Amino acid sequence: MEHGEGWRLKYILCSMLLAPCSMLFAQAPPESSCVTCHKQLDAELLAPVTMMENDVHAHNGFGCESCHGGNPNPSVAEDPEAAMSRAAGYIGKPSRKNIPRLCGECHSDPALIKKYNPAVPTDQLAAYRTSHHGQRLFEAGDDKVAVCSDCHGNHGILAANDSRSAVYALNVPATCGRCHGNAEYMASYSIGTQQIADYDSSVHGQALLRKRDLAAPACNDCHGNHGAIPPDVASISHVCGRCHINNAELFDKSPHAKAYAEMGLAQCEACHGNHKITQPTDERLNPASEEFACAQCHEAESEGWKNGAEMYGILTDLKTKIHMADSLVGQAERAGMEVSEAKFIITSADDELIKARTQIHNYRAAILRERSQSGVTFANQAVELGRAALAELQFRRKGLAVSMVIIFVVAAALYAKIRRRDVEWRGESS
């Protein structure tokens, strides 16, 4: 074993041995008057102590007094008045309106946060004030809106990257849905509650909640976290464009960009919707389909209508050629022919089809036709290779058939000769 590998192994072994030790230290803060007293109370008042065992703040040494105030000295555990002394800063259960400010006392302090986790931003309270939640809370005095504890919890707050956390990516839709999916709760705001169900059935929801793809957007990816607010019409393309960069750039160069701006239309949302975004299909460019998107704005046989129909024809032609190539090559492969080159070319054609579909957002059929030519070329090459492989297969089969006939004739001649020799031998023996 080399010297470097030996040190690496020692490091791994030490890490494995020390891991349980680190877990012992990452427990709730030392015993305090709060903990001593609440351990003796009923389930409801005991729960905060139990929940704090996994709390991210407790693991960093913050005790009950950090939020609730009071005297945590164990010596006053038997004296509730001393433990919950107003002189010691005891505030008890903070009001909902004061929770953002209370959390902000620490989370808006860069010097303090830097000691524990420099990656945690310190502008959450400022961002919250700009959100609809913060505006309703601070300006209208509406304490029904979401505050920090509604999303993060209170005594059992977990890190955002902990899969058990309410703000972990997979859990965000359910967390937002506790309010926004509750028709009775949202009735006074005249806000619909269909968004959560729509998202659940959308292509984004399917990717995140069913396929567990953490790259798929949840509510906060589009609306923001602490500064959550519905995107304006003009900003929707910027929101979608964070992930769909190529589509956004193509749309900005298209003739629709100016028209949409003048009409006040939301760029991406106009065709794809918002929460219930479904998997886009080529049928949205098919004039014979009920999904024909161009018909929403363009009259039949207008230039825009014809442009959409032409784009559908271009994509259909490319798909047809790819399908033909795939069928021929697949048939040859099942017969045992070597077709690896043809399969690679088909993959290239598929890639070009994907690029061509993206080009739709330019809304110019002439450009789409030009950009799709490389895909057509690849597909044609694969078709020719598939046909060549099948022709070679037929040649081999014919050659095999001729060979079998020759072998049969030779075998028959040998058999006949052997029989004659056998008859002649018996005649001579008699």
Secondary structure, DSSP 8 states (H G I E B T S, - for coil): --HHHHHHHHHHHHHHHHHHHHHHHSSS-S--HHHHHHTTS-HHHHHHHHHGGG-HHHHTT--THHHH-S---GGGTT-HHHHT-GGGT---S--GGGHHHHHHHHHT-HHHHHHH-TTS-S-HHHHHHHSHHHHHHHHH--TTS--HHHHH-STT---TTSTTSTTSGGGHHHHHHHHHT-HHHHGGGT--S-HHHHHHHSHHHIIIIIS--TTS--HHHHH-STT-----GGGHHHHHHTT-HHHHHHHHTSHHHHHHHHHT--HHHHHH-SSS-----GGGG-TTSTT-GGGGTS-TTSHHHHHHHHHHHHHHHHHHHHHHHHHHHHHHHHTT---HHHHHHHHHHHHHHHHHHHHGGG--HHHHHHHHHHHHHHHHHHHHHHHHHHHHHHHHHHHHHHHHHHHHHHHHHHHHHHHHHHHHHHHHH-
